[in-house]
Amino acid sequence: MTRKHGAFHAMIEGGAAYDAVALRTELEGAVETLLTRHPKIGTLVFECTNMPPFSRDISRRFGLPVYDALSLGNWLMRSALPTRIAANE
């Protein structure tokens, strides 16, 4: 049986308090491991709704675009609204 550890698991499954520093550190480590194992990755997609607060930091640190639930929502809204409304004109 594999034991799960980490800030995300503790928060989601264990009810631990939100700890932005621990979550960011864990996510950065996971992305670093992923990119080391698969260096040709050119884009990251964060499907977990707990990850958008870290998308910008991850993108800046690793130099890759990061898409998440918020960027999907923004893309959808921009595609559905006339350009003048989307630009707040």
Number of C-alpha atoms within 10 A of each C-alpha: 3 4 4 9 8 11 21 22 13 14 15 12 10 10 10 12 10 13 11 13 10 13 20 19 12 15 19 17 12 12 14 16 12 12 15 11 10 10 10 8 11 11 11 16 12 15 11 9 10 14 18 18 14 18 22 13 14 21 15 11 11 13 11 15 14 20 17 19 16 15 13 11 11 12 11 11 12 14 11 10 11 10 11 8 9 13 9 6 6
